[in-house]
Amino acid sequence: MRPRLPSPLHEVHDERFARHGVRLLLKRDDLIHPDLPGNKWRKLALNLEAAAGRTVLTFGGAYSNHLRATAAAGRLLGFPTVGVVRGDELAHRPLNPSLARCAADGMRLHFVDRTTYRAKASPEVLEGLLSLFGDVEVIPEGGSNALAAQGCTALGRELAGEADVAAVACGTGGTLAGLAAGLTAGQRALGVPVVGGGFLAREVERLQREAFGSPAGSWSLEERFVLGGYARTTPALTAFADGFEDRHGLPVERVYVAKLLFALTALAEEEAFAPGTRVAAVITGAPDPPSRQDSSVSR
């Protein structure tokens, strides 16, 4: 697999931060591995060790980067994968580029209706999946469980002494739970949710209890930047991401990273960070590359 660890940490000059005395650092987790970038590598590594070569079954939507990363890991390491996909209406349509990549990497796609998907953690649904697929290692949606949180503590340790605030975009909470636990005294983690619902604080607390036995590290959530919901955007966010790319030559992933950087820029303008603060933004992924297969590939 040859992951690139620790991931690079670069400071960039951005006058929107500099005029408030704030230094912006980019923690380039997107460079860890071309197929398992960023938090995907950190969240999957211990889970895959626990699977010990058995079939890995996990969950995601039609454009899930977690499904793509799991499928890629299966191809690279030689274990079978099953992706339980939200939306049974997709079963009879041509695969989109994201699911086509999963299939090309050997993942068996199993489509379920949205009601069943919402109950995916229930004993009834899990028992049904086990009866279909046999002895499998089940990893939750987004890869966030106790092992994922433990794997993400390395991210915090890599930032020891390098930043005062470590910020990350959040979907399921596993990266933030581990990041906060890995930081040292005097550092704090900031999570920027990309999905609404107000559930993430409880989820991070639950993951930390399961992973570490108790709350760990200093962390908080900034929930004002969901901007319409998961994978949604606004003209302001699009303009911001385009402008950040032009300023710094960094291709900006739009579902997570754009909202993170947008939030940090707004917070700097609001003087939410004291002068002299070093803010590290964790770049968890890059924009999707062109699909390995045409989107017309069928299931």
Solvent accessible surface area in square Angstrom, and as a share of the most:
residue,aa,sasa,rsa
1,M,66,0.29
2,R,227,0.83
3,P,44,0.27
4,R,132,0.48
5,L,80,0.40
6,P,91,0.57
7,S,5,0.03
8,P,19,0.12
9,L,52,0.26
10,H,90,0.40
11,E,90,0.41
12,V,29,0.17
13,H,141,0.63
14,D,3,0.01
15,E,77,0.35
16,R,32,0.12
17,F,2,0.01
18,A,42,0.33
19,R,144,0.52
20,H,36,0.16
21,G,34,0.32
22,V,4,0.03
23,R,112,0.41
24,L,2,0.01
25,L,10,0.05
26,L,6,0.03
27,K,4,0.02
28,R,42,0.15
29,D,0,0.00
30,D,15,0.08
31,L,66,0.33
32,I,2,0.01
33,H,13,0.06
34,P,122,0.77
35,D,28,0.15
36,L,0,0.00
37,P,33,0.21
38,G,0,0.00
39,N,20,0.10
40,K,18,0.08
41,W,40,0.14
42,R,6,0.02
43,K,8,0.04
44,L,2,0.01
45,A,26,0.20
46,L,56,0.28
47,N,2,0.01
48,L,21,0.10
49,E,125,0.56
50,A,50,0.39
51,A,2,0.02
52,A,87,0.67
53,G,53,0.51
54,R,83,0.30
55,T,29,0.17
56,V,0,0.00
57,L,0,0.00
58,T,0,0.00
59,F,6,0.03
60,G,2,0.02
61,G,9,0.09
62,A,19,0.15
63,Y,153,0.58
64,S,16,0.10
65,N,46,0.24
66,H,4,0.02
67,L,1,0.00
68,R,26,0.10
69,A,2,0.02
70,T,0,0.00
71,A,0,0.00
72,A,3,0.02
73,A,0,0.00
74,G,5,0.05
75,R,100,0.37
76,L,70,0.35
77,L,90,0.45
78,G,69,0.66
79,F,21,0.09
80,P,77,0.48
81,T,6,0.03
82,V,7,0.04
83,G,0,0.00
84,V,3,0.02
85,V,0,0.00
86,R,81,0.30
87,G,0,0.00
88,D,70,0.36
89,E,66,0.30
90,L,28,0.14
91,A,18,0.14
92,H,167,0.75
93,R,131,0.48
94,P,92,0.58
95,L,3,0.02
96,N,26,0.13
97,P,57,0.36
98,S,8,0.05
99,L,4,0.02
100,A,0,0.00
101,R,29,0.11
102,C,0,0.00
103,A,35,0.27
104,A,43,0.33
105,D,15,0.08
106,G,56,0.54
107,M,8,0.04
108,R,152,0.55
109,L,12,0.06
110,H,49,0.22
111,F,22,0.09
112,V,18,0.10
113,D,56,0.29
114,R,112,0.41
115,T,91,0.53
116,T,43,0.25
117,Y,7,0.03
118,R,175,0.64
119,A,42,0.33
120,K,40,0.17
121,A,87,0.68
122,S,29,0.19
123,P,86,0.54
124,E,126,0.56
125,V,29,0.16
126,L,48,0.24
127,E,113,0.51
128,G,33,0.32
129,L,9,0.05
130,L,74,0.37
131,S,94,0.61
132,L,108,0.54
133,F,30,0.13
134,G,38,0.37
135,D,106,0.55
136,V,11,0.06
137,E,31,0.14
138,V,54,0.31
139,I,0,0.00
140,P,49,0.31
141,E,56,0.25
142,G,11,0.11
143,G,0,0.00
144,S,6,0.04
145,N,30,0.15
146,A,23,0.18
147,L,55,0.27
148,A,0,0.00
149,A,0,0.00
150,Q,64,0.28
151,G,14,0.13
152,C,0,0.00
153,T,15,0.09
154,A,28,0.22
155,L,1,0.00
156,G,0,0.00
157,R,143,0.52
158,E,45,0.20
159,L,0,0.00
160,A,44,0.34
161,G,59,0.57
162,E,81,0.36
163,A,1,0.01
164,D,45,0.23
165,V,5,0.03
166,A,1,0.01
167,A,0,0.00
168,V,0,0.00
169,A,6,0.04
170,C,4,0.03
171,G,16,0.15
172,T,37,0.21
173,G,4,0.03
174,G,0,0.00
175,T,7,0.04
176,L,0,0.00
177,A,0,0.00
178,G,0,0.00
179,L,0,0.00
180,A,0,0.00
181,A,30,0.23
182,G,9,0.09
183,L,20,0.10
184,T,70,0.41
185,A,107,0.83
186,G,80,0.77
187,Q,18,0.08
188,R,86,0.31
189,A,0,0.00
190,L,10,0.05
191,G,0,0.00
192,V,0,0.00
193,P,2,0.01
194,V,0,0.00
195,V,41,0.23
196,G,35,0.34
197,G,73,0.70
198,G,44,0.42
199,F,70,0.29
200,L,4,0.02
201,A,38,0.30
202,R,155,0.56
203,E,42,0.19
204,V,0,0.00
205,E,74,0.33
206,R,82,0.30
207,L,0,0.00
208,Q,1,0.00
209,R,127,0.46
210,E,97,0.43
211,A,14,0.11
212,F,67,0.28
213,G,63,0.61
214,S,56,0.36
215,P,107,0.67
216,A,22,0.17
217,G,55,0.53
218,S,62,0.40
219,W,56,0.20
220,S,49,0.32
221,L,35,0.18
222,E,29,0.13
223,E,88,0.39
224,R,135,0.49
225,F,13,0.05
226,V,26,0.15
227,L,41,0.20
228,G,61,0.58
229,G,15,0.14
230,Y,97,0.37
231,A,61,0.47
232,R,153,0.56
233,T,86,0.50
234,T,42,0.25
235,P,122,0.77
236,A,59,0.46
237,L,3,0.01
238,T,56,0.32
239,A,66,0.51
240,F,22,0.09
241,A,0,0.00
242,D,63,0.33
243,G,26,0.25
244,F,1,0.00
245,E,46,0.21
246,D,125,0.65
247,R,109,0.40
248,H,44,0.19
249,G,66,0.63
250,L,8,0.04
251,P,79,0.50
252,V,0,0.00
253,E,19,0.09
254,R,92,0.34
255,V,41,0.24
256,Y,36,0.14
257,V,1,0.00
258,A,0,0.00
259,K,0,0.00
260,L,1,0.00
261,L,1,0.01
262,F,42,0.18
263,A,0,0.00
264,L,0,0.00
265,T,11,0.07
266,A,25,0.20
267,L,11,0.05
268,A,0,0.00
269,E,70,0.31
270,E,92,0.41
271,E,121,0.54
272,A,55,0.43
273,F,7,0.03
274,A,67,0.52
275,P,115,0.72
276,G,53,0.51
277,T,16,0.09
278,R,64,0.23
279,V,0,0.00
280,A,0,0.00
281,A,0,0.00
282,V,0,0.00
283,I,2,0.01
284,T,14,0.08
285,G,12,0.11
286,A,50,0.38
287,P,51,0.32
288,D,92,0.48
289,P,78,0.49
290,P,124,0.78
291,S,36,0.23
292,R,114,0.42
293,Q,70,0.31
294,D,97,0.50
295,S,48,0.31
296,S,75,0.48
297,V,46,0.26
298,S,80,0.52
299,R,152,0.56
